């Protein structure tokens, strides 16, 4: 089904930020998408409006009970001027699963994708052209019923905003650079039966304590371990984790505690296409440290929308530093980044059918 929306253009366009000094998620474009949901009426009144503050009751359910979800995706400008989205229907399906877990209303995938496409089309001039830059897209949904009492809301807002961004990690020259990762063995990100597989704010708010600890130790991100034994590796910060031991690439299985990343799925598909052994299985941190000592830990990297591929050069675990491979950017991480980023920006042939033109 094709959805169309009213468009109310701003009368006071904003000054666009310097493309050479873009920070991640600090500047926002001129417009946003907003749509209402009401029990008994469904989704209605979807429209593009000038970007601006929301008016919410102080008792809105999202403030008190955290009934919300969000997504993250990007639009890229190609060298010939086209605008591409990367696997937006996969974001739509993941959002639907988050909604189901949070008892929030479902929507047709076409509604989600058409809302994103319409907004990106309106904001074409906000998509930066410099290599390494893109337009970050943040669809989200909140319960805005005013009540104090734990129960499912009856009114929601679905909103999409956009932000021109540079690289997630401010690396020299804008290319790949190895990161340092702190292995967290006290705090946990998610437990079985919880909301680890859903993209909801509570997962990230609860992660800040460990992230602060990691930063204090000179590390960019946290490697989370499982909630029961504090032994099995799960995610790296806001990204999925991959470890290359001997000739096997290993990533945690989708067992309910980690986010089913769009980039994760893409990495797995590419590795299978290239004939590289990829295993979705549980992996103990002890096996990783032992492999590092033996020189069998060839690479480690994280995958996610924000950074695409982020190589890991060092692990910090129990106050000890472990070098990953030679401490630099691994060949596989580089190959995956160049392939994925090439497809996303139109510089490489999309023989996987992953991109959609706006």
C-alpha positions in Angstrom: 0.0 0.0 0.0 1.2 3.5 -0.9 0.8 6.2 1.8 0.8 9.9 1.1 1.0 12.7 3.7 0.3 16.4 3.9 3.4 18.6 3.8 3.6 21.9 5.6 6.9 23.5 4.7 8.8 25.8 7.1 8.8 29.5 6.5 12.1 29.9 8.4 14.7 27.4 7.1 17.6 26.8 9.4 21.2 27.4 8.5 22.8 24.1 7.6 25.9 23.1 9.6 29.4 23.1 8.2 29.8 19.7 6.5 33.5 19.6 7.6 32.5 19.9 11.3 29.5 17.7 11.6 29.0 16.1 15.0 26.8 13.0 15.4 23.2 13.8 16.3 23.7 17.5 17.2 22.1 19.4 14.3 18.5 18.7 13.0 16.8 19.4 9.7 13.9 21.7 9.0 11.0 19.3 9.1 9.7 16.2 10.9 7.0 13.6 10.4 4.3 13.2 13.0 1.3 10.9 13.2 -1.3 10.1 15.8 -2.7 6.8 17.0 -5.9 6.4 19.1 -7.5 3.2 20.2 -10.6 2.6 18.2 -9.4 5.0 15.4 -6.0 3.7 14.5 -3.3 5.7 12.8 -4.4 9.0 11.4 -3.4 12.5 10.4 0.2 11.7 9.2 2.0 14.8 8.0 5.3 16.6 7.5 5.6 19.7 9.6 8.3 22.2 10.6 10.7 20.7 13.1 9.9 22.0 16.6 9.1 21.2 20.2 6.4 18.8 21.3 3.7 19.8 23.7 3.2 16.9 26.2 1.3 16.7 29.5 3.6 16.2 32.5 1.7 13.0 33.2 2.4 11.5 29.8 3.0 7.8 30.1 6.3 7.9 28.3 7.8 10.0 31.1 6.7 7.7 33.9 6.5 4.2 32.4 8.9 4.3 29.5 6.4 3.1 26.9 8.4 4.0 23.7 10.6 2.6 21.0 13.0 4.1 18.4 14.9 3.1 15.3 18.0 4.3 13.6 18.8 4.4 9.9 20.5 6.6 7.3 20.0 8.2 3.9 23.1 8.5 1.6 23.7 10.8 -1.3 25.4 9.1 -4.3 28.0 10.8 -6.5 25.4 11.1 -9.3 23.0 12.8 -7.0 20.6 10.0 -6.1 19.4 9.4 -2.5 19.5 5.9 -1.1 18.0 4.2 2.0 19.6 1.0 3.2 17.2 -1.9 4.0 14.4 0.3 5.5 11.9 -2.5 5.5 14.1 -4.4 8.0 14.0 -1.4 10.3 10.2 -1.4 9.9 9.9 -5.0 10.9 12.2 -4.6 13.9 10.2 -1.6 15.0 7.0 -3.7 14.8 8.7 -6.3 17.1 9.7 -3.6 19.6 6.1 -2.3 19.5 4.7 -5.8 20.2 7.0 -6.2 23.2 6.1 -2.8 24.6 2.3 -3.3 24.0 2.3 -0.5 21.5 0.2 -0.3 18.3 1.3 -2.2 15.1 1.6 -0.5 11.7 2.0 -1.6 8.1 5.7 -1.7 7.1 4.8 0.5 4.1 3.5 3.2 6.5 6.9 3.3 8.3 8.9 3.3 5.0 6.7 5.8 3.2 6.9 8.2 6.2 10.7 8.0 6.1 10.9 8.3 2.3 8.6 11.3 2.3 10.5 13.1 5.0 13.9 12.4 3.4 12.6 13.6 0.0 11.5 16.9 1.6 14.9 17.2 3.3 17.1 16.3 0.4 19.1 19.5 0.7 20.1 18.4 4.2 21.9 15.3 3.0 25.6 16.1 3.1 27.8 15.1 0.1 31.2 14.8 1.8 32.5 11.2 2.1 31.8 9.7 5.4 28.7 11.8 6.0 25.0 11.0 5.8 21.6 11.9 7.0 20.8 10.0 10.1 17.1 9.2 10.5 15.4 8.7 13.9 11.9 7.2 13.8 10.3 6.8 17.2 7.0 6.2 19.0 5.9 7.4 22.4 2.8 6.9 24.6 1.5 10.4 25.4 -1.6 9.5 27.4 -1.7 11.6 30.6 -2.1 9.2 33.5 -0.3 7.9 36.6 -1.0 4.2 36.8 0.8 1.3 35.2 -1.3 0.2 32.2 -1.2 0.3 28.4 -1.8 3.7 26.9 -4.5 4.4 24.4 -2.8 7.3 22.5 0.6 7.4 20.8 2.7 9.6 18.5 4.9 8.3 15.7 7.5 10.8 14.8 10.5 10.9 12.5 13.4 13.4 12.7 16.6 13.8 10.7 20.1 14.9 11.5 23.1 15.4 9.1 26.0 13.5 10.6 29.6 12.8 10.2 31.5 9.7 11.4 30.2 8.2 14.7 33.8 8.0 15.9 35.9 11.0 15.2 38.8 9.2 13.6 41.7 10.9 11.7 40.8 11.4 8.1 37.3 10.0 8.7 38.4 6.4 8.0 38.5 3.3 10.1 40.5 3.3 13.3 40.8 0.6 16.0 38.7 1.2 19.2 39.4 0.1 22.8 36.6 -1.9 24.4 36.0 -2.3 28.2 34.6 -5.7 29.2 31.9 -5.1 31.7 31.5 -8.0 34.2 29.3 -6.4 36.9 26.5 -4.5 35.2 24.3 -6.2 32.6 22.5 -4.9 29.5 19.7 -7.4 29.2 18.4 -10.7 30.5 16.3 -13.5 29.0 12.7 -12.6 29.0 13.5 -8.9 29.0 13.6 -6.3 26.3 17.2 -6.8 25.0 16.0 -7.6 21.5 13.8 -4.4 21.4 15.1 -1.0 20.5 13.8 0.9 23.5 15.3 3.7 25.5 15.5 1.8 28.8 18.2 -0.4 27.4 20.4 2.6 26.7 19.7 4.6 29.9 20.7 1.6 31.9 23.9 1.3 30.0 25.3 4.7 30.9 26.8 3.6 34.2 29.1 1.0 32.4 29.8 3.4 29.5 31.0 6.1 32.0 33.3 3.5 33.6 34.6 2.5 30.2 35.3 6.1 29.2 37.2 6.7 32.5 39.5 3.8 31.5 40.2 5.3 28.1 37.8 3.0 26.2 35.3 4.0 23.6 32.7 1.3 24.3 31.5 -1.5 26.5 31.5 -5.2 25.7 28.5 -6.7 27.6 28.4 -10.1 29.1 25.4 -12.3 29.8 23.2 -11.6 32.8 23.4 -15.1 34.4 27.0 -16.2 34.3 28.7 -13.0 33.4 30.8 -15.1 31.0 29.3 -15.1 27.5 29.9 -12.1 25.2 26.8 -10.3 23.8 26.9 -6.7 22.4 29.5 -4.0 22.1 27.8 -0.7 23.2 25.0 0.0 20.8 26.4 -2.5 18.2 26.6 -6.2 17.5 29.9 -7.9 18.2 32.0 -10.2 15.9 35.2 -12.1 16.8 37.5 -13.8 14.4 39.2 -16.8 16.0 41.4 -18.9 13.7 39.3 -19.1 10.5 35.9 -18.7 12.1 33.8 -15.6 12.6 31.6 -15.8 15.7 28.7 -13.6 16.8 26.2 -14.0 19.5 22.9 -15.7 18.5 19.6 -13.9 18.5 18.3 -15.5 21.7 16.3 -12.5 23.0 19.0 -10.5 24.8 20.7 -8.7 21.9 19.4 -6.4 19.2 18.8 -8.0 15.7 20.9 -5.4 13.9 20.3 -4.6 10.3 24.1 -4.2 9.7 24.6 -7.5 11.7 22.3 -9.3 9.3 24.1 -7.7 6.3 27.5 -8.7 7.6 26.4 -12.3 8.0 25.0 -12.4 4.5 28.2 -11.0 3.0 30.4 -13.5 4.9 28.3 -16.4 3.7 28.4 -15.0 0.1 32.2 -14.8 0.4 32.5 -18.4 1.7 33.8 -17.4 5.1 32.7 -19.5 8.1 30.3 -17.5 10.2 28.8 -19.0 13.4 26.0 -17.6 15.5 26.8 -19.2 18.8 27.6 -18.4 22.4 31.2 -17.5 23.1 32.9 -17.2 26.5 35.1 -14.2 27.3 37.6 -16.7 28.7 37.8 -18.3 25.3 38.5 -14.9 23.7 41.2 -14.0 26.2 42.8 -17.4 25.8 42.7 -17.1 22.0 44.3 -13.6 22.2 47.2 -15.0 24.4 47.7 -17.7 21.8 47.6 -15.4 18.9 44.5 -17.0 17.5 42.2 -13.9 18.0 42.8 -12.4 14.5 40.1 -9.6 14.6 37.2 -8.2 16.5 34.7 -5.6 15.3 31.3 -4.2 16.0 28.6 -3.6 13.4 25.8 -1.0 13.5 24.0 1.8 11.7 26.0 4.6 13.2 29.5 3.4 12.5 28.8 0.6 10.0 31.9 -1.3 11.0 34.1 -0.4 14.0 37.3 -2.5 14.4 38.5 -3.4 17.9 42.2 -3.1 18.6 42.2 -3.7 22.3 40.1 -5.3 25.1 40.4 -4.2 28.7 39.2 -7.0 31.0 39.8 -7.2 34.8 42.4 -4.3 34.6 44.4 -6.2 31.9 44.8 -5.1 28.3 44.5 -7.6 25.5 45.6 -6.8 22.0 43.3 -8.0 19.2 45.3 -9.2 16.3 48.1 -6.7 15.6 46.0 -3.9 17.3 45.1 -2.3 14.0 42.3 -2.4 11.5 41.7 -6.0 10.5 41.5 -7.0 6.8 38.0 -8.5 7.1 36.7 -5.4 9.0 38.1 -3.2 6.3 36.6 -5.3 3.5 33.2 -5.4 5.2 33.2 -1.6 5.7 34.2 -0.8 2.1 31.6 -3.2 0.7 28.7 -2.1 3.0 29.6 1.6 2.7 30.0 1.2 -1.0 26.6 -0.3 -1.4 25.0 2.3 0.9 26.5 5.2 -1.1 26.1 3.7 -4.6 29.8 3.4 -5.1 29.5 -0.4 -5.3 27.0 -2.5 -7.1 24.1 -3.6 -4.9 23.8 -7.2 -6.0 22.1 -7.9 -2.7 19.0 -5.7 -3.4 19.4 -3.8 -0.2 19.0 -0.2 -1.2 15.9 1.8 -2.1 16.0 5.0 -4.0 14.1 8.0 -2.6 
